[in-house]
Amino acid sequence: KKVVKEGEMQKKDENTRQQRLARDGIFLLRKEKEEEEEIVLCDGALRFVADLSRQFEDRRRQLLLQRQKIQLEIQQGKMPCFLKETKQIREDKTWKIDKIPHQS
């Protein structure tokens, strides 16, 4: 009978989990695992996040590129455009915001 240390059993369980997830095209990228690291997301939650990523990744990247372009334009002095739908709010003299909080 072979005696298996607890750490070796956890490593085996984690390898099995990674193999299961890999079959679904999910690969966990992280730094070296700590001894006491716990699993935060179950396999089902990881599959859900992976599905969201597959569905929205292209659009997410497009939006990030658009955001970088707009930021560059602002840094070059171009003022951002405001939506026509919000014009009455911007021109409403009774509309106010609180003071900016002081940072410690």
C-alpha positions in Angstrom: 0.0 0.0 0.0 1.4 3.4 -1.1 1.2 6.3 1.4 0.3 9.5 -0.3 1.0 12.8 1.4 -1.8 15.4 1.6 0.1 17.8 -0.6 0.7 15.2 -3.3 -3.1 14.3 -3.3 -4.0 18.0 -3.7 -1.5 18.3 -6.6 -3.0 15.2 -8.2 -6.6 16.6 -7.8 -5.5 19.9 -9.3 -3.9 18.2 -12.2 -7.0 16.2 -12.8 -9.1 19.4 -12.6 -6.8 21.1 -15.1 -7.1 18.2 -17.5 -11.0 18.3 -17.2 -11.0 22.0 -17.9 -8.5 21.7 -20.8 -10.9 19.3 -22.6 -13.3 22.3 -22.6 -10.6 24.6 -23.9 -10.1 26.3 -20.5 -6.5 26.8 -19.4 -5.7 28.3 -16.0 -2.8 30.8 -16.2 -1.3 31.8 -12.8 1.9 32.0 -10.8 3.3 29.0 -9.0 0.6 27.6 -6.7 1.0 28.3 -3.0 0.7 25.4 -0.6 -2.5 26.7 1.0 -4.1 28.1 -2.1 -7.8 27.4 -2.3 -10.0 27.1 -5.3 -12.1 30.2 -5.6 -14.2 29.3 -8.7 -15.7 25.9 -9.2 -15.4 24.3 -12.7 -18.9 25.4 -13.7 -18.1 29.0 -12.9 -14.9 28.8 -14.9 -16.8 27.4 -17.8 -19.3 30.2 -17.5 -16.5 32.8 -17.5 -14.9 31.1 -20.5 -18.2 31.1 -22.4 -18.5 34.8 -21.7 -15.0 35.4 -22.9 -15.5 33.5 -26.1 -18.7 35.3 -26.8 -17.6 38.9 -26.0 -13.8 38.9 -26.5 -13.8 40.4 -30.0 -16.2 43.2 -28.9 -14.2 43.8 -25.7 -11.0 44.3 -27.7 -12.8 46.6 -30.1 -14.0 48.8 -27.2 -10.6 48.9 -25.6 -9.0 50.1 -28.9 -11.7 52.7 -29.3 -11.1 53.8 -25.7 -7.4 54.1 -26.3 -8.0 56.2 -29.5 -10.4 58.6 -27.7 -7.9 58.9 -24.8 -5.1 59.8 -27.2 -7.3 62.4 -28.9 -8.1 64.0 -25.5 -4.4 64.1 -24.6 -3.8 65.9 -27.9 -6.4 68.5 -26.9 -9.6 67.3 -28.6 -12.6 67.7 -26.3 -14.9 64.7 -26.1 -18.4 64.9 -27.7 -21.5 64.8 -25.5 -24.6 63.0 -26.5 -27.5 65.1 -27.8 -29.8 63.2 -25.5 -28.0 64.6 -22.4 -28.0 68.3 -23.6 -30.9 69.3 -21.4 -29.2 67.9 -18.3 -25.9 69.8 -19.1 -27.9 73.0 -19.6 -30.0 72.6 -16.5 -28.8 75.2 -14.1 -30.4 73.5 -11.1 -28.5 70.3 -11.6 -25.5 70.1 -9.2 -23.0 67.6 -7.9 -21.4 67.3 -4.5 -18.0 68.7 -3.8 -15.0 66.6 -4.7 -13.9 64.7 -1.6 -10.5 65.4 -0.2 -7.9 62.6 -0.5 -6.0 61.8 2.7 
